[in-house]
Amino acid sequence: MDFNQLFYQHQLAILKAPVPSPDQRGSRFDLVRHYARRITRLRAELGLPLYPASLLGAAT
């Protein structure tokens, strides 16, 4: 899965995450965390920074 697909699926998971009852707090973001871990792992494998330089105030 490429970055665009991962980001898309991650955003859908966030939008679809139900509001948890007090006894469900641990399971609310399982799918969201799954996609976040995959995005982080893919960035690391490709040697990419967490944020683009343009967001960190670097000159373009």
Steps between C-alpha positions, in 0.01 A plus 500: 500500500645841411494813716188646342305181566631479858415864573155457346426186704636668814269799452199274437580305817511825698166615358333165563636449852202479735476706815593249769309418811719496815549121477613517132773764525780256420356388166387833352801575282628152421457544123627858516813385683545217253521740207715747696753223573504397134559860390782540755657171394486591130657841570783333692559242226523776239712728720241777497462760777190510717405843361592662167771769527250761376291449815803543723576848368784401266553708191379341178 
